[in-house]
Amino acid sequence: MSDFLLEMIASAQRRAHAGREWAPLARPQSPVPHGRLRAALAAPGAAARAGGTPKPLAIIAEIKRCSPSRGDIAPDLDAVTRARDYAAAGADAISVLTEPDRFGGSMDDLRAVVTAVDVPVLRKDFIVDRYQIWEAADAGAAGILLIAAALPSNSLGALLSESHDCGLDALVEVHDADDLERAHSVGATLLGVNNRDLRTLDVDLKVTEALGPRSGRGVLLVSESGIDSPAQARRVRAAGAQAVLVGEALVRTPREHLASAIAGLRALPASEGGVP
């Protein structure tokens, strides 16, 4: 495990411990059934398209102020304003980074975005404790991210079950064949392939191309990281992705161009409204 990932895990554990002390929570008593995020991502391809034309990719647009690999991206980004812009531009779901130290996020961002938009919201963080799942449920999120590389198999399975018990989908993130095998072993059906290596922070779309065809039947596949153009979106769709999670490229896109950017990332042929 990389030093970066160990640092993020330790930070997440400290935050969960502090949260228990200052804001005690419990598992929701009567949660809504999980599946809201998955349904939204499946919606663009839910109905057969006329003439056998390709199905569009679903778009998860991310609220992201900075990153360890890029530094500051948009340090003054207003999460609510950007989330509303994303939703108005056609995003199918919104990802909110809540990690504060290296990504500039917060639970306040998550709570505010959930209240501001009607599309499902994903909490993206280094989830290592069920308290963090309860936080996401309490904030009204539709899903959480679980990083396979950060969790032993027993913890990955337990947190996946906990998320479902709390009415949340879990996007289980993998980067290599071992991660994928463990994701399959715990029954993950919403799978994210992170094209970024969390050891080196390098990005390569070949990761989706390698793992996508092995994702399995009944799995909804999301390609994450390194997707900032229609050509790259088409590339991961060809490998089996049904959705893409896009952060920096959309954060940097001016508001007036967001709708066309999202339409382009859906990876449709030009005749179907895509960007050649």
Secondary structure, DSSP 8 states (H G I E B T S, - for coil): --HHHHHHHHHHHHHHHHHHHHS-----SS---S-HHHHHHHGGGSS--GGG-----EEEEEE-SEETTTEES-TT--HHHHHHHHHHTT-SEEEEE---TTT---HHHHHHHHHH-SS-EEEES---SHHHHHHHHHHT-SEEEEEGGGS-HHHHHHHHHHHHHTT-EEEEEE-SHHHHHHHHHTT--EEEEE-B-TTT--B-THHHHHHGGGS-TT-EEEEESS--SHHHHHHHHHTT-SEEEE-HHHHTS-GGGHHHHHHHHTT--GGGT---
